[in-house]
């Protein structure tokens, strides 16, 4: 019985660690995407999309889309 609980706890911790890594990687991709919009080294839009897919949060997607619109307006003017 104790071994089963220990295995379940380990699986829970592993899933939490993977979730945190997923969030960190998603945010990192979004930041790199925004930076690379100004530096034509890496396609920034692709990195932003990958970061949003990893995060999968609609609120964050809305925030990033507003930021992208503001950046585009500044670039055009």
PDB file of N, CA, C and O in Angstrom:
ATOM      1  N   UNK A   1       0.816  -1.187   0.000  1.00  0.00           N
ATOM      2  CA  UNK A   1       0.000   0.000   0.000  1.00  0.00           C
ATOM      3  C   UNK A   1       0.864   1.256   0.000  1.00  0.00           C
ATOM      4  O   UNK A   1       0.575   2.214  -0.716  1.00  0.00           O
ATOM      5  N   UNK A   2       1.924   1.248   0.805  1.00  0.00           N
ATOM      6  CA  UNK A   2       2.797   2.418   0.876  1.00  0.00           C
ATOM      7  C   UNK A   2       3.548   2.626  -0.437  1.00  0.00           C
ATOM      8  O   UNK A   2       3.756   3.760  -0.869  1.00  0.00           O
ATOM      9  N   UNK A   3       3.954   1.519  -1.068  1.00  0.00           N
ATOM     10  CA  UNK A   3       4.682   1.637  -2.328  1.00  0.00           C
ATOM     11  C   UNK A   3       3.800   2.259  -3.403  1.00  0.00           C
ATOM     12  O   UNK A   3       4.273   3.045  -4.225  1.00  0.00           O
ATOM     13  N   UNK A   4       2.531   1.909  -3.394  1.00  0.00           N
ATOM     14  CA  UNK A   4       1.606   2.457  -4.386  1.00  0.00           C
ATOM     15  C   UNK A   4       1.451   3.965  -4.186  1.00  0.00           C
ATOM     16  O   UNK A   4       1.439   4.722  -5.156  1.00  0.00           O
ATOM     17  N   UNK A   5       1.335   4.395  -2.947  1.00  0.00           N
ATOM     18  CA  UNK A   5       1.228   5.831  -2.648  1.00  0.00           C
ATOM     19  C   UNK A   5       2.491   6.570  -3.070  1.00  0.00           C
ATOM     20  O   UNK A   5       2.428   7.664  -3.631  1.00  0.00           O
ATOM     21  N   UNK A   6       3.639   5.957  -2.791  1.00  0.00           N
ATOM     22  CA  UNK A   6       4.906   6.586  -3.161  1.00  0.00           C
ATOM     23  C   UNK A   6       5.013   6.741  -4.674  1.00  0.00           C
ATOM     24  O   UNK A   6       5.475   7.772  -5.160  1.00  0.00           O
ATOM     25  N   UNK A   7       4.590   5.727  -5.417  1.00  0.00           N
ATOM     26  CA  UNK A   7       4.630   5.807  -6.876  1.00  0.00           C
ATOM     27  C   UNK A   7       3.696   6.898  -7.385  1.00  0.00           C
ATOM     28  O   UNK A   7       4.044   7.631  -8.311  1.00  0.00           O
ATOM     29  N   UNK A   8       2.514   7.012  -6.786  1.00  0.00           N
ATOM     30  CA  UNK A   8       1.569   8.052  -7.195  1.00  0.00           C
ATOM     31  C   UNK A   8       2.119   9.439  -6.885  1.00  0.00           C
ATOM     32  O   UNK A   8       1.948  10.367  -7.676  1.00  0.00           O
ATOM     33  N   UNK A   9       2.779   9.585  -5.739  1.00  0.00           N
ATOM     34  CA  UNK A   9       3.373  10.873  -5.383  1.00  0.00           C
ATOM     35  C   UNK A   9       4.501  11.239  -6.343  1.00  0.00           C
ATOM     36  O   UNK A   9       4.639  12.399  -6.729  1.00  0.00           O
ATOM     37  N   UNK A  10       5.300  10.259  -6.725  1.00  0.00           N
ATOM     38  CA  UNK A  10       6.393  10.512  -7.665  1.00  0.00           C
ATOM     39  C   UNK A  10       5.831  10.937  -9.015  1.00  0.00           C
ATOM     40  O   UNK A  10       6.352  11.858  -9.645  1.00  0.00           O
ATOM     41  N   UNK A  11       4.769  10.270  -9.462  1.00  0.00           N
ATOM     42  CA  UNK A  11       4.144  10.649 -10.735  1.00  0.00           C
ATOM     43  C   UNK A  11       3.580  12.061 -10.656  1.00  0.00           C
ATOM     44  O   UNK A  11       3.659  12.815 -11.626  1.00  0.00           O
ATOM     45  N   UNK A  12       3.016  12.422  -9.519  1.00  0.00           N
ATOM     46  CA  UNK A  12       2.478  13.765  -9.345  1.00  0.00           C
ATOM     47  C   UNK A  12       3.559  14.823  -9.398  1.00  0.00           C
ATOM     48  O   UNK A  12       3.381  15.876 -10.010  1.00  0.00           O
ATOM     49  N   UNK A  13       4.676  14.542  -8.759  1.00  0.00           N
ATOM     50  CA  UNK A  13       5.797  15.485  -8.763  1.00  0.00           C
ATOM     51  C   UNK A  13       6.373  15.603 -10.171  1.00  0.00           C
ATOM     52  O   UNK A  13       6.693  16.704 -10.619  1.00  0.00           O
ATOM     53  N   UNK A  14       6.505  14.481 -10.870  1.00  0.00           N
ATOM     54  CA  UNK A  14       7.030  14.512 -12.234  1.00  0.00           C
ATOM     55  C   UNK A  14       6.131  15.336 -13.143  1.00  0.00           C
ATOM     56  O   UNK A  14       6.627  16.111 -13.962  1.00  0.00           O
ATOM     57  N   UNK A  15       4.826  15.183 -13.015  1.00  0.00           N
ATOM     58  CA  UNK A  15       3.923  15.945 -13.871  1.00  0.00           C
ATOM     59  C   UNK A  15       3.982  17.433 -13.543  1.00  0.00           C
ATOM     60  O   UNK A  15       3.854  18.264 -14.442  1.00  0.00           O
ATOM     61  N   UNK A  16       4.171  17.781 -12.284  1.00  0.00           N
ATOM     62  CA  UNK A  16       4.297  19.192 -11.917  1.00  0.00           C
ATOM     63  C   UNK A  16       5.582  19.789 -12.469  1.00  0.00           C
ATOM     64  O   UNK A  16       5.593  20.928 -12.936  1.00  0.00           O
ATOM     65  N   UNK A  17       6.657  19.027 -12.415  1.00  0.00           N
ATOM     66  CA  UNK A  17       7.934  19.501 -12.952  1.00  0.00           C
ATOM     67  C   UNK A  17       7.817  19.705 -14.460  1.00  0.00           C
ATOM     68  O   UNK A  17       8.289  20.711 -14.990  1.00  0.00           O
ATOM     69  N   UNK A  18       7.190  18.757 -15.151  1.00  0.00           N
ATOM     70  CA  UNK A  18       7.005  18.901 -16.590  1.00  0.00           C
ATOM     71  C   UNK A  18       6.138  20.111 -16.912  1.00  0.00           C
ATOM     72  O   UNK A  18       6.390  20.804 -17.898  1.00  0.00           O
ATOM     73  N   UNK A  19       5.134  20.372 -16.107  1.00  0.00           N
ATOM     74  CA  UNK A  19       4.263  21.529 -16.313  1.00  0.00           C
ATOM     75  C   UNK A  19       5.042  22.834 -16.161  1.00  0.00           C
ATOM     76  O   UNK A  19       4.867  23.759 -16.954  1.00  0.00           O
ATOM     77  N   UNK A  20       5.893  22.908 -15.155  1.00  0.00           N
ATOM     78  CA  UNK A  20       6.705  24.109 -14.936  1.00  0.00           C
ATOM     79  C   UNK A  20       7.687  24.299 -16.090  1.00  0.00           C
ATOM     80  O   UNK A  20       7.868  25.417 -16.572  1.00  0.00           O
ATOM     81  N   UNK A  21       8.319  23.219 -16.536  1.00  0.00           N
ATOM     82  CA  UNK A  21       9.247  23.302 -17.664  1.00  0.00           C
ATOM     83  C   UNK A  21       8.511  23.760 -18.917  1.00  0.00           C
ATOM     84  O   UNK A  21       9.036  24.555 -19.696  1.00  0.00           O
ATOM     85  N   UNK A  22       7.310  23.261 -19.106  1.00  0.00           N
ATOM     86  CA  UNK A  22       6.502  23.647 -20.268  1.00  0.00           C
ATOM     87  C   UNK A  22       6.185  25.139 -20.240  1.00  0.00           C
ATOM     88  O   UNK A  22       6.251  25.802 -21.275  1.00  0.00           O
ATOM     89  N   UNK A  23       5.845  25.668 -19.083  1.00  0.00           N
ATOM     90  CA  UNK A  23       5.545  27.096 -18.959  1.00  0.00           C
ATOM     91  C   UNK A  23       6.798  27.926 -19.222  1.00  0.00           C
ATOM     92  O   UNK A  23       6.746  28.915 -19.952  1.00  0.00           O
ATOM     93  N   UNK A  24       7.912  27.532 -18.636  1.00  0.00           N
ATOM     94  CA  UNK A  24       9.160  28.276 -18.826  1.00  0.00           C
ATOM     95  C   UNK A  24       9.560  28.285 -20.298  1.00  0.00           C
ATOM     96  O   UNK A  24       9.939  29.327 -20.833  1.00  0.00           O
ATOM     97  N   UNK A  25       9.479  27.139 -20.949  1.00  0.00           N
ATOM     98  CA  UNK A  25       9.838  27.053 -22.356  1.00  0.00           C
ATOM     99  C   UNK A  25       8.897  27.888 -23.222  1.00  0.00           C
ATOM    100  O   UNK A  25       9.339  28.549 -24.162  1.00  0.00           O
ATOM    101  N   UNK A  26       7.609  27.860 -22.909  1.00  0.00           N
ATOM    102  CA  UNK A  26       6.646  28.656 -23.665  1.00  0.00           C
ATOM    103  C   UNK A  26       6.912  30.143 -23.550  1.00  0.00           C
ATOM    104  O   UNK A  26       6.891  30.857 -24.552  1.00  0.00           O
ATOM    105  N   UNK A  27       7.162  30.613 -22.349  1.00  0.00           N
ATOM    106  CA  UNK A  27       7.447  32.037 -22.140  1.00  0.00           C
ATOM    107  C   UNK A  27       8.763  32.414 -22.824  1.00  0.00           C
ATOM    108  O   UNK A  27       8.865  33.481 -23.429  1.00  0.00           O
ATOM    109  N   UNK A  28       9.758  31.550 -22.731  1.00  0.00           N
ATOM    110  CA  UNK A  28      11.039  31.815 -23.378  1.00  0.00           C
ATOM    111  C   UNK A  28      10.875  31.932 -24.892  1.00  0.00           C
ATOM    112  O   UNK A  28      11.464  32.816 -25.514  1.00  0.00           O
ATOM    113  N   UNK A  29      10.082  31.051 -25.482  1.00  0.00           N
ATOM    114  CA  UNK A  29       9.854  31.120 -26.924  1.00  0.00           C
ATOM    115  C   UNK A  29       9.140  32.403 -27.316  1.00  0.00           C
ATOM    116  O   UNK A  29       9.464  33.009 -28.337  1.00  0.00           O
ATOM    117  N   UNK A  30       8.175  32.820 -26.513  1.00  0.00           N
ATOM    118  CA  UNK A  30       7.460  34.062 -26.814  1.00  0.00           C
ATOM    119  C   UNK A  30       8.401  35.256 -26.727  1.00  0.00           C
ATOM    120  O   UNK A  30       8.382  36.126 -27.598  1.00  0.00           O
ATOM    121  N   UNK A  31       9.216  35.304 -25.695  1.00  0.00           N
ATOM    122  CA  UNK A  31      10.158  36.418 -25.539  1.00  0.00           C
ATOM    123  C   UNK A  31      11.158  36.434 -26.694  1.00  0.00           C
ATOM    124  O   UNK A  31      11.430  37.490 -27.266  1.00  0.00           O
ATOM    125  N   UNK A  32      11.704  35.274 -27.037  1.00  0.00           N
ATOM    126  CA  UNK A  32      12.630  35.211 -28.169  1.00  0.00           C
ATOM    127  C   UNK A  32      11.944  35.616 -29.468  1.00  0.00           C
ATOM    128  O   UNK A  32      12.554  36.258 -30.323  1.00  0.00           O
ATOM    129  N   UNK A  33      10.684  35.242 -29.613  1.00  0.00           N
ATOM    130  CA  UNK A  33       9.937  35.624 -30.807  1.00  0.00           C
ATOM    131  C   UNK A  33       9.758  37.120 -30.908  1.00  0.00           C
ATOM    132  O   UNK A  33       9.919  37.692 -31.986  1.00  0.00           O
ATOM    133  N   UNK A  34       9.428  37.765 -29.799  1.00  0.00           N
ATOM    134  CA  UNK A  34       9.247  39.222 -29.803  1.00  0.00           C
ATOM    135  C   UNK A  34      10.574  39.917 -30.088  1.00  0.00           C
ATOM    136  O   UNK A  34      10.616  40.887 -30.844  1.00  0.00           O
ATOM    137  N   UNK A  35      11.653  39.429 -29.490  1.00  0.00           N
ATOM    138  CA  UNK A  35      12.971  40.021 -29.741  1.00  0.00           C
ATOM    139  C   UNK A  35      13.381  39.817 -31.201  1.00  0.00           C
ATOM    140  O   UNK A  35      13.928  40.725 -31.826  1.00  0.00           O
ATOM    141  N   UNK A  36      13.119  38.637 -31.738  1.00  0.00           N
ATOM    142  CA  UNK A  36      13.556  38.358 -33.105  1.00  0.00           C
ATOM    143  C   UNK A  36      12.675  39.030 -34.152  1.00  0.00           C
ATOM    144  O   UNK A  36      13.003  38.994 -35.338  1.00  0.00           O
ATOM    145  N   UNK A  37      11.565  39.641 -33.741  1.00  0.00           N
ATOM    146  CA  UNK A  37      10.807  40.454 -34.691  1.00  0.00           C
ATOM    147  C   UNK A  37      11.643  41.652 -35.132  1.00  0.00           C
ATOM    148  O   UNK A  37      11.504  42.127 -36.260  1.00  0.00           O
ATOM    149  N   UNK A  38      12.501  42.135 -34.256  1.00  0.00           N
ATOM    150  CA  UNK A  38      13.351  43.277 -34.567  1.00  0.00           C
ATOM    151  C   UNK A  38      14.698  42.849 -35.148  1.00  0.00           C
ATOM    152  O   UNK A  38      15.350  43.629 -35.842  1.00  0.00           O
ATOM    153  N   UNK A  39      15.116  41.621 -34.871  1.00  0.00           N
ATOM    154  CA  UNK A  39      16.365  41.096 -35.416  1.00  0.00           C
ATOM    155  C   UNK A  39      16.022  39.968 -36.389  1.00  0.00           C
ATOM    156  O   UNK A  39      15.459  38.956 -35.973  1.00  0.00           O
ATOM    157  N   UNK A  40      16.345  40.118 -37.656  1.00  0.00           N
ATOM    158  CA  UNK A  40      15.910  39.117 -38.649  1.00  0.00           C
ATOM    159  C   UNK A  40      16.753  37.841 -38.661  1.00  0.00           C
ATOM    160  O   UNK A  40      17.046  37.297 -39.725  1.00  0.00           O
ATOM    161  N   UNK A  41      17.134  37.376 -37.499  1.00  0.00           N
ATOM    162  CA  UNK A  41      17.948  36.158 -37.420  1.00  0.00           C
ATOM    163  C   UNK A  41      17.045  34.922 -37.453  1.00  0.00           C
ATOM    164  O   UNK A  41      17.279  33.995 -38.227  1.00  0.00           O
ATOM    165  N   UNK A  42      16.046  34.920 -36.632  1.00  0.00           N
ATOM    166  CA  UNK A  42      15.122  33.793 -36.519  1.00  0.00           C
ATOM    167  C   UNK A  42      13.721  34.332 -36.778  1.00  0.00           C
ATOM    168  O   UNK A  42      13.401  35.431 -36.325  1.00  0.00           O
ATOM    169  N   UNK A  43      12.879  33.595 -37.489  1.00  0.00           N
ATOM    170  CA  UNK A  43      11.508  34.078 -37.705  1.00  0.00           C
ATOM    171  C   UNK A  43      10.748  34.200 -36.381  1.00  0.00           C
ATOM    172  O   UNK A  43      10.440  33.194 -35.742  1.00  0.00           O
ATOM    173  N   UNK A  44      10.451  35.426 -35.981  1.00  0.00           N
ATOM    174  CA  UNK A  44       9.836  35.682 -34.682  1.00  0.00           C
ATOM    175  C   UNK A  44       8.423  35.171 -34.557  1.00  0.00           C
ATOM    176  O   UNK A  44       8.026  34.694 -33.494  1.00  0.00           O
ATOM    177  N   UNK A  45       7.651  35.263 -35.638  1.00  0.00           N
ATOM    178  CA  UNK A  45       6.254  34.827 -35.582  1.00  0.00           C
ATOM    179  C   UNK A  45       6.178  33.339 -35.251  1.00  0.00           C
ATOM    180  O   UNK A  45       5.323  32.914 -34.474  1.00  0.00           O
ATOM    181  N   UNK A  46       7.070  32.554 -35.841  1.00  0.00           N
ATOM    182  CA  UNK A  46       7.061  31.106 -35.595  1.00  0.00           C
ATOM    183  C   UNK A  46       7.354  30.811 -34.126  1.00  0.00           C
ATOM    184  O   UNK A  46       6.711  29.952 -33.523  1.00  0.00           O
ATOM    185  N   UNK A  47       8.318  31.519 -33.554  1.00  0.00           N
ATOM    186  CA  UNK A  47       8.641  31.299 -32.139  1.00  0.00           C
ATOM    187  C   UNK A  47       7.476  31.696 -31.239  1.00  0.00           C
ATOM    188  O   UNK A  47       7.183  31.013 -30.257  1.00  0.00           O
ATOM    189  N   UNK A  48       6.815  32.796 -31.574  1.00  0.00           N
ATOM    190  CA  UNK A  48       5.668  33.225 -30.775  1.00  0.00           C
ATOM    191  C   UNK A  48       4.561  32.184 -30.847  1.00  0.00           C
ATOM    192  O   UNK A  48       3.956  31.845 -29.829  1.00  0.00           O
ATOM    193  N   UNK A  49       4.294  31.677 -32.039  1.00  0.00           N
ATOM    194  CA  UNK A  49       3.244  30.660 -32.198  1.00  0.00           C
ATOM    195  C   UNK A  49       3.598  29.395 -31.423  1.00  0.00           C
ATOM    196  O   UNK A  49       2.735  28.814 -30.765  1.00  0.00           O
ATOM    197  N   UNK A  50       4.852  28.964 -31.492  1.00  0.00           N
ATOM    198  CA  UNK A  50       5.263  27.772 -30.739  1.00  0.00           C
ATOM    199  C   UNK A  50       5.109  27.978 -29.234  1.00  0.00           C
ATOM    200  O   UNK A  50       4.666  27.079 -28.520  1.00  0.00           O
ATOM    201  N   UNK A  51       5.476  29.157 -28.763  1.00  0.00           N
ATOM    202  CA  UNK A  51       5.320  29.453 -27.341  1.00  0.00           C
ATOM    203  C   UNK A  51       3.869  29.431 -26.909  1.00  0.00           C
ATOM    204  O   UNK A  51       3.540  28.934 -25.832  1.00  0.00           O
ATOM    205  N   UNK A  52       2.988  29.979 -27.764  1.00  0.00           N
ATOM    206  CA  UNK A  52       1.562  29.981 -27.435  1.00  0.00           C
ATOM    207  C   UNK A  52       0.985  28.573 -27.441  1.00  0.00           C
ATOM    208  O   UNK A  52       0.134  28.236 -26.618  1.00  0.00           O
ATOM    209  N   UNK A  53       1.449  27.765 -28.366  1.00  0.00           N
ATOM    210  CA  UNK A  53       0.974  26.377 -28.398  1.00  0.00           C
ATOM    211  C   UNK A  53       1.390  25.650 -27.125  1.00  0.00           C
ATOM    212  O   UNK A  53       0.604  24.905 -26.541  1.00  0.00           O
ATOM    213  N   UNK A  54       2.631  25.870 -26.700  1.00  0.00           N
ATOM    214  CA  UNK A  54       3.094  25.223 -25.465  1.00  0.00           C
ATOM    215  C   UNK A  54       2.294  25.685 -24.252  1.00  0.00           C
ATOM    216  O   UNK A  54       1.931  24.882 -23.393  1.00  0.00           O
ATOM    217  N   UNK A  55       2.028  26.967 -24.192  1.00  0.00           N
ATOM    218  CA  UNK A  55       1.301  27.485 -23.036  1.00  0.00           C
ATOM    219  C   UNK A  55      -0.169  27.097 -23.095  1.00  0.00           C
ATOM    220  O   UNK A  55      -0.750  26.679 -22.094  1.00  0.00           O
ATOM    221  N   UNK A  56      -0.758  27.238 -24.263  1.00  0.00           N
ATOM    222  CA  UNK A  56      -2.147  26.830 -24.440  1.00  0.00           C
ATOM    223  C   UNK A  56      -3.133  27.603 -23.596  1.00  0.00           C
ATOM    224  O   UNK A  56      -4.217  27.101 -23.298  1.00  0.00           O
ATOM    225  N   UNK A  57      -2.786  28.801 -23.209  1.00  0.00           N
ATOM    226  CA  UNK A  57      -3.658  29.611 -22.364  1.00  0.00           C
ATOM    227  C   UNK A  57      -4.228  30.744 -23.203  1.00  0.00           C
ATOM    228  O   UNK A  57      -3.469  31.507 -23.800  1.00  0.00           O
ATOM    229  N   UNK A  58      -5.532  30.867 -23.258  1.00  0.00           N
ATOM    230  CA  UNK A  58      -6.178  31.870 -24.108  1.00  0.00           C
ATOM    231  C   UNK A  58      -5.916  33.282 -23.626  1.00  0.00           C
ATOM    232  O   UNK A  58      -5.805  34.199 -24.439  1.00  0.00           O
ATOM    233  N   UNK A  59      -5.816  33.474 -22.328  1.00  0.00           N
ATOM    234  CA  UNK A  59      -5.553  34.818 -21.812  1.00  0.00           C
ATOM    235  C   UNK A  59      -4.179  35.301 -22.257  1.00  0.00           C
ATOM    236  O   UNK A  59      -4.013  36.459 -22.638  1.00  0.00           O
ATOM    237  N   UNK A  60      -3.212  34.422 -22.206  1.00  0.00           N
ATOM    238  CA  UNK A  60      -1.863  34.787 -22.626  1.00  0.00           C
ATOM    239  C   UNK A  60      -1.835  35.032 -24.127  1.00  0.00           C
ATOM    240  O   UNK A  60      -1.144  35.937 -24.596  1.00  0.00           O
ATOM    241  N   UNK A  61      -2.583  34.229 -24.886  1.00  0.00           N
ATOM    242  CA  UNK A  61      -2.639  34.434 -26.331  1.00  0.00           C
ATOM    243  C   UNK A  61      -3.199  35.809 -26.654  1.00  0.00           C
ATOM    244  O   UNK A  61      -2.692  36.490 -27.545  1.00  0.00           O
ATOM    245  N   UNK A  62      -4.235  36.222 -25.941  1.00  0.00           N
ATOM    246  CA  UNK A  62      -4.816  37.547 -26.160  1.00  0.00           C
ATOM    247  C   UNK A  62      -3.838  38.654 -25.829  1.00  0.00           C
ATOM    248  O   UNK A  62      -3.741  39.645 -26.552  1.00  0.00           O
ATOM    249  N   UNK A  63      -3.124  38.488 -24.747  1.00  0.00           N
ATOM    250  CA  UNK A  63      -2.128  39.482 -24.341  1.00  0.00           C
ATOM    251  C   UNK A  63      -1.031  39.608 -25.390  1.00  0.00           C
ATOM    252  O   UNK A  63      -0.649  40.717 -25.764  1.00  0.00           O
ATOM    253  N   UNK A  64      -0.531  38.486 -25.859  1.00  0.00           N
ATOM    254  CA  UNK A  64       0.538  38.507 -26.853  1.00  0.00           C
ATOM    255  C   UNK A  64       0.037  39.088 -28.171  1.00  0.00           C
ATOM    256  O   UNK A  64       0.767  39.825 -28.833  1.00  0.00           O
ATOM    257  N   UNK A  65      -1.183  38.772 -28.559  1.00  0.00           N
ATOM    258  CA  UNK A  65      -1.699  39.324 -29.814  1.00  0.00           C
ATOM    259  C   UNK A  65      -1.836  40.839 -29.722  1.00  0.00           C
ATOM    260  O   UNK A  65      -1.594  41.535 -30.708  1.00  0.00           O
ATOM    261  N   UNK A  66      -2.220  41.366 -28.557  1.00  0.00           N
ATOM    262  CA  UNK A  66      -2.281  42.821 -28.384  1.00  0.00           C
ATOM    263  C   UNK A  66      -0.889  43.439 -28.464  1.00  0.00           C
ATOM    264  O   UNK A  66      -0.712  44.504 -29.056  1.00  0.00           O
ATOM    265  N   UNK A  67       0.088  42.777 -27.874  1.00  0.00           N
ATOM    266  CA  UNK A  67       1.462  43.274 -27.931  1.00  0.00           C
ATOM    267  C   UNK A  67       1.957  43.290 -29.376  1.00  0.00           C
ATOM    268  O   UNK A  67       2.606  44.245 -29.803  1.00  0.00           O
ATOM    269  N   UNK A  68       1.654  42.241 -30.119  1.00  0.00           N
ATOM    270  CA  UNK A  68       2.084  42.173 -31.519  1.00  0.00           C
ATOM    271  C   UNK A  68       1.449  43.297 -32.328  1.00  0.00           C
ATOM    272  O   UNK A  68       2.115  43.920 -33.154  1.00  0.00           O
ATOM    273  N   UNK A  69       0.165  43.560 -32.094  1.00  0.00           N
ATOM    274  CA  UNK A  69      -0.503  44.651 -32.816  1.00  0.00           C
ATOM    275  C   UNK A  69       0.154  45.990 -32.510  1.00  0.00           C
ATOM    276  O   UNK A  69       0.355  46.802 -33.413  1.00  0.00           O
ATOM    277  N   UNK A  70       0.490  46.226 -31.252  1.00  0.00           N
ATOM    278  CA  UNK A  70       1.148  47.484 -30.878  1.00  0.00           C
ATOM    279  C   UNK A  70       2.519  47.603 -31.530  1.00  0.00           C
ATOM    280  O   UNK A  70       2.900  48.681 -31.985  1.00  0.00           O
ATOM    281  N   UNK A  71       3.253  46.510 -31.577  1.00  0.00           N
ATOM    282  CA  UNK A  71       4.579  46.529 -32.201  1.00  0.00           C
ATOM    283  C   UNK A  71       4.454  46.826 -33.688  1.00  0.00           C
ATOM    284  O   UNK A  71       5.232  47.610 -34.231  1.00  0.00           O
ATOM    285  N   UNK A  72       3.488  46.210 -34.346  1.00  0.00           N
ATOM    286  CA  UNK A  72       3.286  46.456 -35.777  1.00  0.00           C
ATOM    287  C   UNK A  72       2.932  47.916 -36.036  1.00  0.00           C
ATOM    288  O   UNK A  72       3.406  48.504 -37.008  1.00  0.00           O
ATOM    289  N   UNK A  73       2.102  48.507 -35.173  1.00  0.00           N
ATOM    290  CA  UNK A  73       1.748  49.918 -35.339  1.00  0.00           C
ATOM    291  C   UNK A  73       2.979  50.800 -35.202  1.00  0.00           C
ATOM    292  O   UNK A  73       3.144  51.758 -35.958  1.00  0.00           O
ATOM    293  N   UNK A  74       3.847  50.486 -34.241  1.00  0.00           N
ATOM    294  CA  UNK A  74       5.060  51.280 -34.045  1.00  0.00           C
ATOM    295  C   UNK A  74       6.012  51.129 -35.223  1.00  0.00           C
ATOM    296  O   UNK A  74       6.670  52.091 -35.620  1.00  0.00           O
ATOM    297  N   UNK A  75       6.088  49.934 -35.780  1.00  0.00           N
ATOM    298  CA  UNK A  75       6.974  49.704 -36.917  1.00  0.00           C
ATOM    299  C   UNK A  75       6.473  50.473 -38.141  1.00  0.00           C
ATOM    300  O   UNK A  75       7.274  51.046 -38.880  1.00  0.00           O
ATOM    301  N   UNK A  76       5.166  50.490 -38.360  1.00  0.00           N
ATOM    302  CA  UNK A  76       4.594  51.177 -39.521  1.00  0.00           C
ATOM    303  C   UNK A  76       4.756  52.681 -39.422  1.00  0.00           C
ATOM    304  O   UNK A  76       4.929  53.346 -40.444  1.00  0.00           O
ATOM    305  N   UNK A  77       4.705  53.232 -38.221  1.00  0.00           N
ATOM    306  CA  UNK A  77       4.790  54.695 -38.090  1.00  0.00           C
ATOM    307  C   UNK A  77       6.193  55.197 -37.884  1.00  0.00           C
ATOM    308  O   UNK A  77       6.405  56.403 -37.760  1.00  0.00           O
TER     309      UNK A  77
END
